[in-house]
Amino acid sequence: MTLYTIVPDEIIFPHHHDKIAHMIEMKVNGVHVMVEHEGGSSFRIDRIVSTNPEDYMKANVQPGEVVNVFESLSN
């Protein structure tokens, strides 16, 4: 079977990877991202999950950035 997808294999086959169990998909500044909880209302962006090339150029939505969930909900 061949899968042509932007979705990483650890999402498609989660039993192979424990890390995906701690990931949450959310929208930050209009961009779908996978985040990991850092504590409180802070989340660290792990990866961008988008088919729009412009989303990868946004400086405030990059892997490694820490976002406050309350700030991202208001945008």
C-alpha positions, 0 to 999 in steps of 0.5 A: 500500500502506498500513501501519498499524504502530508501527514507524518507516519507517526500519526497514521501508525500511532502504535509505533510512536509514543510521542504522538499520544502527547500531541494535540492538533489545534489552530494557531493564528489560523494555521493547523498545527500539532502542539505539545503541552508545556504546562499551564496554558502554554503549548509548544508547536511541534509541526505545521499541518497545512497544505497552504505554503504561505502558512510555513512562512509565518514567523509566529507559527513555527516549530519550537514556538511556545504559544499561550492557548488563551491568546491563540483562541482570541485570534 
